[in-house]
């Protein structure tokens, strides 16, 4: 009899208890900072109607949507003509739903659907998985978590600055040194105007957003393939390769974009965000990056991206301003701005740099050794007493060799072991062993609770 070797789909993973404890440490840190700034939690379904998702992420994003086959006989409505017209016609009939690609578009749908139940400006956060039919590689998965914070119903640039402060606080608490990159879609539109191709703004932004990944030469080839002239591409080079401080770049861009009204508006917005952020005690570096576009069609103002220093991985957080997203769902003129934290990439950065604190490794804090029936009642009562103090406690269920029980504590990285033999029980004492240092001390049951708690 043959057995199928168990496996998971490419780009997905199982998580061990240690990994989950570390991930929960990241989620807990992010959630606590979101709530510190007044954001409230919501959840949306894993599946959305494809009509909600399609056309919101650009042509490349649409290709990466995981589609869900219709239930039952999904081929019943397909005709020979559909097959002749190509996969898009067929796909639209085979599938009416898809797994969510991000949390922002479902959030916009949620806002429109629940507009009479929520108070604006609406500040929400969401920690849920998303799915993309991407090619799996280091730091890029097909199923991964996003941790989003958005505020919708406010035009104030204070919100952009606050999101920068949120990113700074989260990464400071996680001990990840980052650079926060900032750009503005209006500046990019001004650049497209200036080089003479205002109608190619999407092609330009999608291409230059790949600058870090594929290099300038390949970006230029892509621009040329989209019908942008060599003369215009040459004009673009000194702009996207401009170096220096943020204030120097902004002053240079004022001269370059002086003939573009929308470009100058983008610079003004950038200066205002930077001025507000300067009073927020942000510790990590903020820099203007003119190549930053993020390639997503719905950004209309600020564009944010966060990269970990000294880590060979892409962005670990990103976001921006979107003025027209809810308009697609019948609710025009509502502006929003948001930021998303990639928990999986943050995990990889922290693991590589050994940034997880020891306290995040294990969920159990105390293991009580099982010495048999005579001590069992006392140990069970002590276990419950510790749990009532908020201490995560296990009592080993089997009366086996003490060496095996200590090995269990080691394998689960439990920091404390409590030993209660007949002598300790009769004296109402316990032996407490620190599994990190090997130190062992004698305490009363009351002292134990205070010492551990």
Helices and strands as residue ranges (DSSP letters): H 17-36, E 40-41, E 47-49, H 50-53, H 58-63, E 67-68, H 80-84, H 87-94, E 97-99, H 104-113, E 122-131, E 143-152, H 158-173, E 178-184, H 185-194, G 198-200, H 201-208, H 211-225, H 230-240, H 246-256, H 261-277, E 285-288, E 302-308, E 317-322, G 326-329, E 336-342, H 343-352, G 358-360, E 366-368, H 373-388, E 393-395, H 402-411, E 416-419, H 422-426, E 429-434, E 440-444, H 445-452
